[in-house]
Structures are given as C-alpha cells and as structure tokens.
Amino acid sequence: MEVGVKVWVENYISDSCHHVSSAYLTYVAVDRDGHHLPVPAVIPESDEERRRYEDAGRRRDVRRAELERRRQRSL
C-alpha cells in the first residue's frame, strides 16, 4: 500500500502556509511471522483516483526495476 504525504508549515503570526515536503510511503502487510499478507485491491472510481492509481503503478514499476538493477550489480 502506498500513502502520499504532504507537509505544510503554518505561520500564525503572518497567517501564511507553505508546502515544505512531500513523500510517498510504502507499507506492506505482514503476519506475526513476518510473511507478506494479501491486501484487498483498491478499485479507483473517479478520474482523479484512476490517475493516482496509475501513477502509483508507475512508481511501483520504477522501484521494482531499481531493485532488480541493484540485485544484478551485486552478483
């Protein structure tokens, strides 16, 4: 599961708000023994949800390709 996070800083004196950081966090469901557990699939409904779902799939593909590249380099 991937979760997008945005961090904002607020200045209450000047009544301003500024974006300072963004990140995507990846979570994996595991059982008590540390084995991966299946997670129910997300079914995007709106255009925005479909766009985000597709973007997440592309990020997953990049992560997997990078992991494979690192594995090949370590052989």
N, CA, C and O atoms as a MOPAC input file, in Angstrom:
PM7 MOZYME 1SCF
protein

 N      0.84800 1    -1.15800 1     0.00000 1
 C      0.00000 1     0.00000 1     0.00000 1
 C      0.90200 1     1.23200 1     0.00000 1
 O      1.89600 1     1.28900 1     0.72400 1
 N      0.54600 1     2.19700 1    -0.80700 1
 C      1.30900 1     3.43400 1    -0.88800 1
 C      0.45700 1     4.57400 1    -0.35300 1
 O     -0.72800 1     4.68400 1    -0.67100 1
 N      1.07800 1     5.42500 1     0.46600 1
 C      0.38400 1     6.57400 1     1.04000 1
 C      1.16900 1     7.82700 1     0.68600 1
 O      2.37700 1     7.89100 1     0.91400 1
 N      0.48900 1     8.82300 1     0.13000 1
 C      1.12100 1    10.10200 1    -0.16600 1
 C      1.01200 1    11.02100 1     1.03700 1
 O     -0.03300 1    11.09100 1     1.68400 1
 N      2.10200 1    11.73100 1     1.33600 1
 C      2.13800 1    12.62900 1     2.48900 1
 C      2.64600 1    13.98900 1     2.03000 1
 O      3.63000 1    14.07600 1     1.29600 1
 N      1.97400 1    15.04300 1     2.46300 1
 C      2.44500 1    16.41100 1     2.22900 1
 C      2.59900 1    17.07900 1     3.59000 1
 O      1.75100 1    16.92600 1     4.46900 1
 N      3.69400 1    17.82200 1     3.75100 1
 C      3.95100 1    18.53000 1     5.00000 1
 C      3.90900 1    20.02600 1     4.70700 1
 O      4.54800 1    20.51300 1     3.77400 1
 N      3.14600 1    20.73600 1     5.52100 1
 C      2.99000 1    22.17900 1     5.38000 1
 C      3.42700 1    22.85000 1     6.67500 1
 O      3.27000 1    22.28000 1     7.75500 1
 N      3.96800 1    24.04400 1     6.57300 1
 C      4.30400 1    24.82800 1     7.75200 1
 C      3.36900 1    26.03600 1     7.77100 1
 O      3.13500 1    26.68000 1     6.74800 1
 N      2.84300 1    26.32300 1     8.95500 1
 C      1.94300 1    27.46100 1     9.11000 1
 C      2.57700 1    28.48700 1    10.03400 1
 O      3.14200 1    28.14200 1    11.07100 1
 N      2.47700 1    29.74300 1     9.64600 1
 C      2.91800 1    30.84300 1    10.48600 1
 C      1.66500 1    31.58600 1    10.92000 1
 O      1.03400 1    32.28700 1    10.12900 1
 N      1.31900 1    31.42000 1    12.18200 1
 C      0.08200 1    32.02400 1    12.67100 1
 C      0.19000 1    33.53500 1    12.81700 1
 O     -0.82500 1    34.23100 1    12.80100 1
 N      1.40400 1    34.05100 1    12.95700 1
 C      1.58500 1    35.49300 1    13.08300 1
 C      1.29600 1    36.17700 1    11.75300 1
 O      0.56600 1    37.16700 1    11.70100 1
 N      1.87500 1    35.64100 1    10.67300 1
 C      1.66500 1    36.25600 1     9.35600 1
 C      0.50100 1    35.62900 1     8.60200 1
 O      0.18800 1    36.04200 1     7.48600 1
 N     -0.14000 1    34.63600 1     9.20400 1
 C     -1.27700 1    33.94100 1     8.59800 1
 C     -0.90700 1    33.37500 1     7.22000 1
 O     -1.64500 1    33.53200 1     6.24800 1
 N      0.26500 1    32.70900 1     7.16500 1
 C      0.70700 1    32.11500 1     5.90300 1
 C      0.93100 1    30.61900 1     6.08100 1
 O      1.14400 1    30.12000 1     7.18600 1
 N      0.87600 1    29.93100 1     4.95600 1
 C      1.03900 1    28.48000 1     4.95000 1
 C      1.88200 1    28.12000 1     3.72700 1
 O      1.60900 1    28.58900 1     2.62200 1
 N      2.91900 1    27.27900 1     3.92800 1
 C      3.82100 1    26.91900 1     2.83500 1
 C      4.08500 1    25.41800 1     2.82900 1
 O      4.30900 1    24.80200 1     3.87200 1
 N      4.05200 1    24.85400 1     1.64700 1
 C      4.38300 1    23.44100 1     1.46900 1
 C      5.89100 1    23.28500 1     1.61000 1
 O      6.65400 1    24.00100 1     0.96000 1
 N      6.33300 1    22.33800 1     2.47000 1
 C      7.76800 1    22.16800 1     2.69800 1
 C      8.29900 1    20.80000 1     2.28300 1
 O      9.50400 1    20.64700 1     2.08200 1
 N      7.42100 1    19.79800 1     2.15200 1
 C      7.92700 1    18.47100 1     1.81900 1
 C      6.79400 1    17.57000 1     1.34400 1
 O      5.64400 1    17.72400 1     1.75700 1
 N      7.13600 1    16.62900 1     0.47200 1
 C      6.19100 1    15.60500 1     0.01700 1
 C      6.91800 1    14.27200 1    -0.02300 1
 O      8.12600 1    14.21800 1    -0.25200 1
 N      6.17100 1    13.19600 1     0.20300 1
 C      6.77600 1    11.86400 1     0.15100 1
 C      5.70100 1    10.82800 1    -0.12000 1
 O      4.51900 1    11.05400 1     0.13800 1
 N      6.12700 1     9.69900 1    -0.63900 1
 C      5.25800 1     8.53100 1    -0.77000 1
 C      5.82300 1     7.46300 1     0.14900 1
 O      6.99800 1     7.11000 1     0.04500 1
 N      5.00000 1     6.95100 1     1.04000 1
 C      5.40300 1     5.90200 1     1.97200 1
 C      4.77700 1     4.59700 1     1.51600 1
 O      3.60200 1     4.55800 1     1.15200 1
 N      5.55700 1     3.53700 1     1.53600 1
 C      5.06800 1     2.23200 1     1.11500 1
 C      4.96500 1     1.32200 1     2.33000 1
 O      5.92500 1     1.16100 1     3.08400 1
 N      3.79400 1     0.73300 1     2.50900 1
 C      3.54600 1    -0.17600 1     3.62300 1
 C      3.29900 1    -1.57800 1     3.08200 1
 O      2.75000 1    -1.75300 1     1.99400 1
 N      3.71100 1    -2.56700 1     3.85500 1
 C      3.49600 1    -3.96700 1     3.49700 1
 C      2.81800 1    -4.64100 1     4.67600 1
 O      3.28500 1    -4.52900 1     5.80900 1
 N      1.72000 1    -5.34300 1     4.41700 1
 C      1.03100 1    -6.08600 1     5.47500 1
 C      1.77200 1    -7.39300 1     5.71700 1
 O      2.07700 1    -8.12700 1     4.77700 1
 N      2.05900 1    -7.67900 1     6.98600 1
 C      2.74400 1    -8.92300 1     7.34200 1
 C      2.03800 1    -9.58700 1     8.51900 1
 O      1.37700 1    -8.92900 1     9.32200 1
 N      2.19300 1   -10.89900 1     8.60000 1
 C      1.62900 1   -11.62700 1     9.73600 1
 C      2.64700 1   -11.64000 1    10.88100 1
 O      3.69700 1   -11.00300 1    10.78500 1
 N      2.34300 1   -12.35100 1    11.94700 1
 C      3.22100 1   -12.38200 1    13.12400 1
 C      4.59700 1   -12.97100 1    12.83000 1
 O      5.56700 1   -12.68500 1    13.53200 1
 N      4.67200 1   -13.78800 1    11.79800 1
 C      5.94900 1   -14.40200 1    11.42400 1
 C      6.71000 1   -13.59100 1    10.38200 1
 O      7.78000 1   -14.00300 1     9.93100 1
 N      6.16300 1   -12.44200 1     9.99800 1
 C      6.82400 1   -11.58700 1     9.02300 1
 C      6.55000 1   -11.93600 1     7.57800 1
 O      7.19200 1   -11.39300 1     6.68000 1
 N      5.60400 1   -12.83600 1     7.33400 1
 C      5.25000 1   -13.19700 1     5.95800 1
 C      4.25000 1   -12.18500 1     5.39800 1
 O      3.35700 1   -11.71400 1     6.10200 1
 N      4.41800 1   -11.87000 1     4.13900 1
 C      3.52200 1   -10.91000 1     3.48800 1
 C      2.08900 1   -11.43300 1     3.48700 1
 O      1.84600 1   -12.62400 1     3.29400 1
 N      1.15700 1   -10.52700 1     3.70400 1
 C     -0.26400 1   -10.84900 1     3.64400 1
 C     -0.88800 1   -10.11900 1     2.46700 1
 O     -0.48000 1    -9.00100 1     2.15000 1
 N     -1.86200 1   -10.72400 1     1.81800 1
 C     -2.54600 1   -10.01600 1     0.73400 1
 C     -3.38500 1    -8.87100 1     1.29200 1
 O     -3.92300 1    -8.95300 1     2.39600 1
 N     -3.48000 1    -7.82400 1     0.51900 1
 C     -4.30300 1    -6.66500 1     0.87100 1
 C     -5.36400 1    -6.53800 1    -0.20700 1
 O     -5.04800 1    -6.64500 1    -1.39200 1
 N     -6.62000 1    -6.31200 1     0.17700 1
 C     -7.66500 1    -6.16500 1    -0.84600 1
 C     -7.30500 1    -5.06700 1    -1.84800 1
 O     -6.79800 1    -4.01000 1    -1.47300 1
 N     -7.57000 1    -5.33000 1    -3.10200 1
 C     -7.26300 1    -4.36300 1    -4.15900 1
 C     -8.12100 1    -3.11300 1    -4.01800 1
 O     -9.27900 1    -3.17100 1    -3.60500 1
 N     -7.52600 1    -1.99600 1    -4.36900 1
 C     -8.25300 1    -0.73000 1    -4.40800 1
 C     -8.90300 1    -0.62500 1    -5.77500 1
 O     -8.27500 1    -0.91800 1    -6.79300 1
 N    -10.14600 1    -0.21100 1    -5.79800 1
 C    -10.84300 1    -0.01500 1    -7.06600 1
 C    -11.10100 1     1.47800 1    -7.22500 1
 O    -12.02700 1     2.01700 1    -6.62000 1
 N    -10.28200 1     2.15100 1    -8.04000 1
 C    -10.47200 1     3.59100 1    -8.22400 1
 C    -11.78500 1     3.86100 1    -8.94900 1
 O    -12.15400 1     3.15200 1    -9.88500 1
 N    -12.48100 1     4.90000 1    -8.49600 1
 C    -13.78700 1     5.20600 1    -9.08100 1
 C    -13.79500 1     6.50600 1    -9.86800 1
 O    -14.34000 1     6.55400 1   -10.97100 1
 N    -13.20700 1     7.54800 1    -9.33000 1
 C    -13.23000 1     8.84000 1   -10.01800 1
 C    -12.03100 1     8.95700 1   -10.96200 1
 O    -11.09800 1     8.15600 1   -10.89700 1
 N    -12.06700 1     9.95400 1   -11.83100 1
 C    -10.93400 1    10.20000 1   -12.73300 1
 C     -9.66400 1    10.47600 1   -11.93300 1
 O     -8.59100 1     9.98100 1   -12.27800 1
 N     -9.78600 1    11.26400 1   -10.86700 1
 C     -8.63300 1    11.58800 1   -10.02400 1
 C     -8.07200 1    10.32700 1    -9.36300 1
 O     -6.85700 1    10.14000 1    -9.31500 1
 N     -8.94600 1     9.47300 1    -8.86000 1
 C     -8.49500 1     8.22000 1    -8.24600 1
 C     -7.81300 1     7.32300 1    -9.27300 1
 O     -6.80900 1     6.68300 1    -8.96000 1
 N     -8.34000 1     7.26500 1   -10.49100 1
 C     -7.71400 1     6.45700 1   -11.54200 1
 C     -6.32800 1     7.00100 1   -11.89300 1
 O     -5.38500 1     6.23300 1   -12.08300 1
 N     -6.21000 1     8.31700 1   -11.97700 1
 C     -4.91400 1     8.93200 1   -12.28000 1
 C     -3.90400 1     8.59300 1   -11.18700 1
 O     -2.77500 1     8.19700 1   -11.47800 1
 N     -4.31300 1     8.74900 1    -9.93100 1
 C     -3.41000 1     8.45500 1    -8.81200 1
 C     -3.03000 1     6.97300 1    -8.78600 1
 O     -1.88000 1     6.62900 1    -8.51000 1
 N     -3.98100 1     6.11300 1    -9.06700 1
 C     -3.74000 1     4.66600 1    -9.08700 1
 C     -2.71200 1     4.31600 1   -10.16300 1
 O     -1.79300 1     3.53300 1    -9.92200 1
 N     -2.87300 1     4.89700 1   -11.34300 1
 C     -1.93100 1     4.64600 1   -12.43700 1
 C     -0.54700 1     5.21100 1   -12.11600 1
 O      0.46800 1     4.57800 1   -12.40700 1
 N     -0.50900 1     6.40600 1   -11.51400 1
 C      0.77300 1     6.99300 1   -11.11000 1
 C      1.48600 1     6.08900 1   -10.10700 1
 O      2.69600 1     5.88000 1   -10.19800 1
 N      0.72800 1     5.55500 1    -9.15000 1
 C      1.31900 1     4.66000 1    -8.14500 1
 C      1.87600 1     3.40300 1    -8.81000 1
 O      2.93100 1     2.90700 1    -8.41400 1
 N      1.17900 1     2.89100 1    -9.81000 1
 C      1.66800 1     1.71800 1   -10.53300 1
 C      2.98600 1     1.99500 1   -11.23000 1
 O      3.87400 1     1.14300 1   -11.24900 1
 N      3.11500 1     3.18100 1   -11.80200 1
 C      4.37600 1     3.54400 1   -12.45700 1
 C      5.50900 1     3.66300 1   -11.43000 1
 O      6.63200 1     3.22800 1   -11.68600 1
 N      5.20600 1     4.26000 1   -10.25600 1
 C      6.23500 1     4.35200 1    -9.21900 1
 C      6.64600 1     2.95800 1    -8.74000 1
 O      7.82600 1     2.70900 1    -8.49400 1
 N      5.67800 1     2.05200 1    -8.60900 1
 C      5.97500 1     0.67400 1    -8.20600 1
 C      6.88800 1     0.01400 1    -9.24000 1
 O      7.84900 1    -0.66300 1    -8.87600 1
 N      6.59400 1     0.20900 1   -10.51900 1
 C      7.42500 1    -0.37300 1   -11.57700 1
 C      8.86100 1     0.14800 1   -11.50000 1
 O      9.81000 1    -0.61300 1   -11.68600 1
 N      9.01600 1     1.44000 1   -11.22700 1
 C     10.35300 1     2.03100 1   -11.10500 1
 C     11.08400 1     1.42900 1    -9.90900 1
 O     12.26500 1     1.09600 1   -10.01000 1
 N     10.38700 1     1.28600 1    -8.77000 1
 C     11.01600 1     0.68100 1    -7.58800 1
 C     11.46800 1    -0.74600 1    -7.87800 1
 O     12.57400 1    -1.13900 1    -7.50700 1
 N     10.62200 1    -1.51100 1    -8.53400 1
 C     10.96900 1    -2.90600 1    -8.84900 1
 C     12.14800 1    -2.98100 1    -9.81200 1
 O     13.02900 1    -3.82400 1    -9.64500 1
 N     12.17300 1    -2.11600 1   -10.80800 1
 C     13.28300 1    -2.10300 1   -11.76300 1
 C     14.58400 1    -1.72400 1   -11.05800 1
 O     15.63300 1    -2.30700 1   -11.33500 1
 N     14.52000 1    -0.76100 1   -10.16000 1
 C     15.71200 1    -0.35400 1    -9.41300 1
 C     16.19500 1    -1.48900 1    -8.51300 1
 O     17.39800 1    -1.72800 1    -8.41300 1
 N     15.28400 1    -2.17900 1    -7.86700 1
 C     15.65400 1    -3.32300 1    -7.03200 1
 C     16.33100 1    -4.40500 1    -7.86900 1
 O     17.33800 1    -4.97400 1    -7.44800 1
 N     15.79100 1    -4.69000 1    -9.03700 1
 C     16.38700 1    -5.69800 1    -9.91700 1
 C     17.76600 1    -5.25300 1   -10.39700 1
 O     18.69100 1    -6.06300 1   -10.46600 1
 N     17.90800 1    -3.98000 1   -10.72500 1
 C     19.20700 1    -3.44800 1   -11.15700 1
 C     20.24300 1    -3.62000 1   -10.05100 1
 O     21.37900 1    -4.01500 1   -10.31700 1
 N     19.85300 1    -3.32600 1    -8.81500 1
 C     20.77800 1    -3.48000 1    -7.68900 1
 C     21.13500 1    -4.94600 1    -7.45900 1
 O     22.27900 1    -5.27000 1    -7.14200 1
 N     20.16600 1    -5.81500 1    -7.61800 1
 C     20.44100 1    -7.25100 1    -7.46100 1
 C     21.44000 1    -7.72700 1    -8.51200 1
 O     22.35700 1    -8.48800 1    -8.20400 1
 N     21.26200 1    -7.28000 1    -9.74200 1
 C     22.16700 1    -7.68100 1   -10.81900 1
 C     23.58700 1    -7.16300 1   -10.56600 1
 O     24.56000 1    -7.86000 1   -10.85400 1
 N     23.70500 1    -5.95700 1   -10.03700 1
 C     25.02400 1    -5.38300 1    -9.76500 1
 C     25.74100 1    -6.12500 1    -8.65000 1
 O     26.97100 1    -6.15400 1    -8.61400 1
 N     24.98000 1    -6.72700 1    -7.73700 1
 C     25.60900 1    -7.39600 1    -6.59300 1
 C     26.03100 1    -8.82700 1    -6.90800 1
 O     26.67100 1    -9.47600 1    -6.08100 1
 N     25.68100 1    -9.32900 1    -8.09500 1
 C     26.05900 1   -10.70600 1    -8.45900 1
 C     27.51300 1   -10.81600 1    -8.82500 1
 O     27.98600 1   -11.90300 1    -9.15400 1

